[in-house]
Amino acid sequence: MAARATSSGTISFGLVSIPIKLFPASSSKTVRFSMLHATDKSRLKQVYVCRSCDETVERGETVKGYEYARDQYVVLGDDELKAIEKQSDRSIDIEEFVPIAKVDPIFFEKSNLLGPDKGGAKAYRLLREAMIEAGRVAIGRFNQRGRQQLVLLRPTDEGLVMHGLYYADEVRHFDDIELGDDVEVKESELALAHQLIDQLSQEKFEPEKYEDDYRRQVLEAVDQKVAGEEIVVAPTAEPREQIIDLVAALKKSLASTPGSRTEGKTGAGKPARKAAKAKGSKSAAKAASTKKPAKTASRGKIKAVK
């Protein structure tokens, strides 16, 4: 089914404006459950409850508050927030072009496909081809809903992709985590690691080879429930051994890797079972009929009611 545009806008750089349409670059297949009343399996809804007076609060009776200290809030009205908002013309203002290799993927947040809108096909193609030949991607700001999002425009053989970017102060660094003691890696250990990498190396990433096993198993369980069948629980996998001798672990990994020279001798590396195709989620909502409703965590109090 053809993708449907979520919004439109323009790409602007210099005196050039290119009308474009935005399309979602992905569609999440995550299995989601609804909260039900355990007694009669009716769906629940959420209501807001004041922590001070324990009264139910309607949506229209709420205001926006920013917690500047623990349990201390400053309230900003709609008019005050409106005055802070930027232009919402859905323009993508390009500010610079940089090599893609100089952009750390940790900054990538969300992706959209960009397509030309009416009258913009030639300029759209010109920008894409020029960026490919220059070996550069564009950094800019996307003005939408009164806010500015930092974005990256990346050219591909088919078109332009827009990646939302985190701002610098939103990204954590290794300085914030514990990396353990500074240890020396031996040449023999490094050689074994290189050998293991070589055996597992491929020329390109093929996402079709991978499947969400959890989602497939949940949907299979749902279909079995709908059909009135008994759910068979698969045996729990044996826990992996704790690495004590790094060299021994690397040698064992090499021996068990498909295609290794020692595979036939050790009997390891059994052929992988062909991945089963996940069934549809036609009756996914019924899967939660046997689940107890989970409690909802909140800074305030949110009560689930029927």
C-alpha positions in Angstrom: 0.0 0.0 0.0 1.3 3.4 -1.0 2.6 5.6 1.9 0.5 8.6 2.9 2.2 12.0 3.5 1.9 13.2 7.1 2.6 16.8 6.2 4.1 19.1 3.6 6.8 21.9 3.7 9.7 23.4 1.9 13.5 23.0 1.9 15.2 26.3 1.9 18.9 27.2 1.3 20.1 30.4 -0.1 17.3 31.8 -2.4 16.1 28.3 -3.4 12.9 26.8 -2.0 11.8 23.3 -2.8 8.3 22.1 -2.0 8.3 18.7 -0.4 6.1 16.2 1.3 7.0 14.2 4.5 6.4 10.5 4.8 7.1 8.2 7.8 10.2 6.2 7.2 9.2 3.3 9.4 6.1 1.7 11.0 6.5 0.1 14.4 5.3 -3.5 14.7 5.7 -3.6 18.5 3.0 -5.7 20.2 0.9 -3.5 22.4 -1.6 -4.6 25.1 -4.6 -2.8 26.4 -5.3 -2.5 30.1 -8.4 -4.5 31.1 -10.4 -5.0 34.3 -9.4 -8.4 35.5 -13.0 -9.1 36.6 -15.0 -8.6 33.5 -12.2 -7.9 30.9 -13.6 -4.5 30.0 -11.1 -1.9 28.8 -10.0 0.8 31.3 -9.5 4.5 30.8 -7.2 6.9 32.6 -8.3 9.9 34.7 -6.3 12.5 36.5 -6.5 12.6 40.3 -5.1 15.5 42.4 -2.6 14.3 45.0 -3.6 17.0 47.5 -7.4 16.8 47.5 -7.8 13.3 45.9 -10.4 14.7 43.5 -10.8 13.7 39.9 -9.6 16.6 37.6 -10.9 17.1 34.1 -8.6 18.0 31.2 -9.9 21.5 31.0 -9.0 22.2 34.6 -5.3 21.5 34.2 -2.4 24.0 33.6 1.2 23.4 32.6 3.8 23.6 35.3 7.6 23.1 35.1 9.2 21.5 38.2 12.3 23.7 38.9 12.9 22.0 42.3 11.4 19.0 44.0 7.6 19.5 44.3 8.1 23.2 43.3 6.5 24.3 40.1 6.3 27.5 38.0 3.1 27.7 35.8 3.3 28.9 32.2 0.0 29.9 30.5 -0.9 29.2 26.9 -0.3 32.9 25.9 3.1 32.9 27.5 4.1 29.7 25.6 2.6 31.0 22.4 4.9 34.1 22.6 7.9 31.8 22.9 7.0 29.6 19.9 8.8 30.0 16.6 7.3 30.2 13.2 5.4 27.1 12.2 5.7 27.3 8.4 7.0 23.7 8.2 10.2 24.9 6.4 13.5 23.1 6.5 16.2 25.8 6.7 19.6 24.3 5.6 22.5 25.9 7.5 25.5 23.9 6.4 26.7 20.8 4.5 29.0 18.3 6.2 30.5 14.9 5.4 28.2 12.1 6.7 31.2 10.4 8.3 31.6 13.4 10.6 28.1 12.9 12.1 28.0 10.4 15.0 24.9 8.1 14.6 24.2 8.5 18.3 22.6 11.9 17.4 20.0 10.3 15.1 16.5 10.3 16.6 13.8 9.8 14.0 13.6 9.4 10.2 11.2 10.6 7.5 11.3 10.2 3.8 11.0 13.4 1.8 9.3 13.5 -1.6 8.9 16.4 -4.0 5.6 18.3 -3.9 3.9 19.9 -7.0 6.4 21.9 -9.0 9.4 20.8 -7.0 10.6 17.7 -8.8 13.5 19.2 -10.7 14.9 21.3 -7.8 14.5 18.2 -5.5 16.5 16.0 -7.9 19.1 18.7 -8.4 19.7 19.0 -4.7 19.9 15.2 -4.2 22.4 14.7 -7.1 24.5 17.7 -6.0 24.8 16.4 -2.5 25.7 12.9 -3.7 28.5 14.2 -6.0 29.7 16.5 -3.2 29.7 13.7 -0.6 27.9 15.9 1.8 24.7 15.9 4.0 22.7 18.9 5.0 22.3 20.1 8.6 19.3 22.4 9.2 16.3 23.2 11.4 12.7 22.0 10.8 10.1 24.6 11.9 6.9 22.8 12.9 4.3 23.2 15.7 6.1 26.3 17.0 9.3 24.5 17.6 12.6 24.0 15.8 14.0 20.5 15.4 17.6 19.9 14.4 17.6 17.7 11.3 20.0 16.1 8.8 19.1 15.6 5.1 20.8 12.6 3.6 20.7 11.8 -0.2 20.2 8.2 -1.4 19.9 6.8 -4.9 16.1 7.0 -4.6 15.5 10.3 -2.8 16.2 12.4 0.3 15.8 11.1 3.9 15.4 13.5 6.8 16.8 12.4 10.2 15.8 14.2 13.4 18.8 14.9 15.5 19.3 15.2 19.3 20.9 18.5 20.4 24.4 18.2 21.9 23.2 18.6 25.5 20.7 15.7 25.0 23.5 13.1 24.2 25.4 11.3 27.0 29.1 10.6 26.7 31.4 7.8 28.0 32.6 10.2 30.6 29.3 9.6 32.3 29.8 5.8 32.7 32.2 3.4 34.4 34.5 1.7 31.8 36.4 -0.5 34.3 40.1 -0.8 34.8 42.6 0.1 32.0 43.8 -3.3 30.9 46.3 -4.4 28.3 45.2 -6.5 25.3 47.7 -9.1 24.2 48.5 -9.5 20.5 47.4 -13.2 20.6 44.0 -12.2 21.9 43.6 -9.4 19.3 44.5 -11.9 16.5 41.8 -14.3 17.7 39.3 -11.5 17.9 40.2 -10.4 14.3 39.8 -14.0 13.1 36.3 -14.2 14.7 35.3 -10.9 13.1 36.5 -12.1 9.7 34.4 -15.3 9.9 31.3 -13.3 10.8 31.9 -10.5 8.3 29.5 -9.7 5.5 29.7 -7.1 2.7 26.4 -5.4 3.5 23.7 -5.3 6.1 20.6 -7.5 5.1 17.8 -6.6 7.5 15.5 -9.2 6.0 17.6 -11.9 7.7 16.5 -10.7 11.1 13.1 -11.1 12.9 11.6 -10.0 16.1 11.3 -13.4 17.8 9.4 -12.0 20.8 6.7 -10.4 18.6 6.4 -13.6 16.6 6.0 -15.8 19.7 3.4 -13.4 21.2 1.3 -13.3 18.1 1.5 -17.1 17.8 0.3 -17.3 21.4 -2.6 -15.0 20.6 -3.6 -17.1 17.6 -3.5 -20.3 19.8 -5.6 -18.6 22.4 -8.2 -17.5 19.8 -8.3 -21.0 18.4 -8.7 -22.5 21.9 -5.4 -24.3 21.8 -3.1 -24.9 24.7 0.0 -22.7 24.8 3.2 -24.8 24.8 6.0 -23.0 26.7 9.4 -23.4 25.0 12.2 -24.7 27.3 14.4 -21.9 28.8 17.8 -21.6 27.1 20.8 -22.5 29.1 22.6 -19.5 30.6 25.8 -18.6 28.9 29.1 -19.4 30.6 30.8 -16.6 32.5 34.0 -15.6 30.6 37.0 -16.4 32.7 39.7 -17.3 30.2 39.3 -14.8 27.3 41.5 -16.7 24.9 39.6 -20.0 25.6 36.3 -18.2 25.0 37.5 -16.7 21.6 38.8 -20.2 20.5 35.4 -21.7 21.5 33.6 -19.0 19.6 35.7 -19.6 16.5 35.0 -23.4 16.7 31.3 -22.9 16.9 31.0 -20.3 14.1 29.4 -21.7 10.9 32.0 -22.2 8.2 34.9 -22.5 10.6 37.6 -25.2 9.9 37.0 -26.9 13.2 33.2 -27.0 12.9 33.1 -30.5 11.5 35.5 -31.8 14.2 33.7 -30.4 17.2 30.2 -30.9 16.0 29.3 -27.3 16.9 27.6 -24.9 14.6 24.4 -26.8 13.9 22.4 -25.3 11.0 20.0 -22.7 12.2 16.3 -23.4 12.1 14.5 -21.5 9.4 12.8 -18.5 11.0 9.1 -18.8 11.0 7.1 -15.9 9.6 5.2 -13.9 12.2 1.5 -14.2 12.0 -0.8 -11.3 11.6 -2.1 -9.3 14.6 -5.7 -9.5 13.7 -6.7 -10.7 17.1 -3.8 -9.2 19.1 -6.1 -7.1 21.3 -7.5 -10.3 22.8 -4.1 -11.6 24.0 -4.3 -9.5 27.0 -7.5 -11.2 28.3 -5.4 -13.3 30.6 -3.2 -10.5 31.8 -3.8 -8.6 35.0 -3.9 -4.8 34.5 -0.5 -3.1 35.1 -0.2 -0.2 37.4 0.6 3.1 35.7 3.5 5.1 37.0 3.2 8.9 37.1 4.6 11.9 38.7 1.1 12.7 39.8 -1.8 10.3 40.3 -3.5 8.7 37.3 -6.3 6.4 38.2 -7.5 3.7 35.8 -11.2 3.3 35.6 -13.7 1.5 33.5 
